[in-house]
Amino acid sequence: MIPLEFRRLPESKMRAQVQQLFEQLAQRRTVRHFSPEPIPLEVVRQAIHVAAQAPSGANKQPWTFVLVTDPELKRRIREGAEAEERAFYGGRASREWLEDLAALGTDADKPFLEIAPALIAVFAQSRSAGGRKHYYVKESVGIACGMLLATLHLAGLATLTHTPSPMEFLGKILGRPSYEKPFLLIPVGYPAHGCQVPDLNRKRLEEVLVER
């Protein structure tokens, strides 16, 4: 054990910082139209390093982040994702699910997987390379992904959370071991000129907060 480094803030600064963070993150939107313009990859690497500071079950840190910029790999990932998406839109998804997606304008075509200058494939590790079991894997990796998305947004980059299901093709293309399961695929870049997003409203605080 080591002493905790903790800096207590005056309430006024606490309120100001939380409000500033709210205003910044409330502007984050999922982007499906990316510019092919290069992005500073060192910023992306540092954002991944931020995500890797997330808490995890028994401090096992059960995540792997694969940063993909190779055009051929992106092409193969797009092909694998679109094959699953065609099955999804062609019959795997329920009618209710498709109705809910209709307002977002999504379909089986995923050109952003090639256009975006970078993809981050996030894998969840069920165990270590040495065989040690990991705990609370999905919870831990989910927290890390939230931190990653927030950091990339605050750094001035646009993202999309893409989850073609199933995603076994991703591990095969990227050569990941069997104990790593694909968790999330995140295109990263700048929005395309004239990019538009759905006009969405998020729930008010009163709708998501319960105090007892």
C-alpha positions, 0 to 999 in steps of 0.5 A: 500500500502507498499513500493516496494522492488526493487534492480536495477542491473547493465546492465552487471549483467542483461545480465549475469543473463538472458543469464544464465537463457536462457541456463538453460531453453533451456535444459528443455525437456518434459520427458515421460520415468521416473525413479521410484526412489524417489525424495525429496518431500520437493523440490517439495513442495517448487517449488509449493510455488514458483509457488503460487507467480505468479501474478493473476487477482485481486490477487485471486490466483485461483489455487490449486496444488494437490501433488499425491504420493499414488500408488493407486491414481496414478493407478486410474489417469492413468486408467482415462487418458488412457480411454480419450486418447484411445478415442482421438487416436481412432477417436476424434483427427483429422488426421492432429493432429495425423500426428503432434504427430507422430514425438513425438512417443506418444500414448494412453498408459501413464505408466509414470503416475504410474512410476513417483514418483509424480504427480502434478494435477493443478486445476483452481478455477472459484470462492473461497470456499466462492463464490467470483468470480475469474478473468482471471483464465486461464491466472493466472493459466497458468503463475503459471504453467510456473513458476512451470515447470521452478522451477522444471527444475532448481531444477534438476527434469524432468517434463511432461505437460499432458493434457488428454481431457476432464479431469473431471475424475481427479477432481472426483478421487482427490475429488475436488469441482465443482468450481475447473476445472482440468488444467494440470497434471504434472508428476515429477521425474528423467529421466529413465536411457537411456531416449531419447527425440525427436530431436526438434528445437525451433524457433529463436528469430527473428521468435517470436519477433516483434519490432515496 
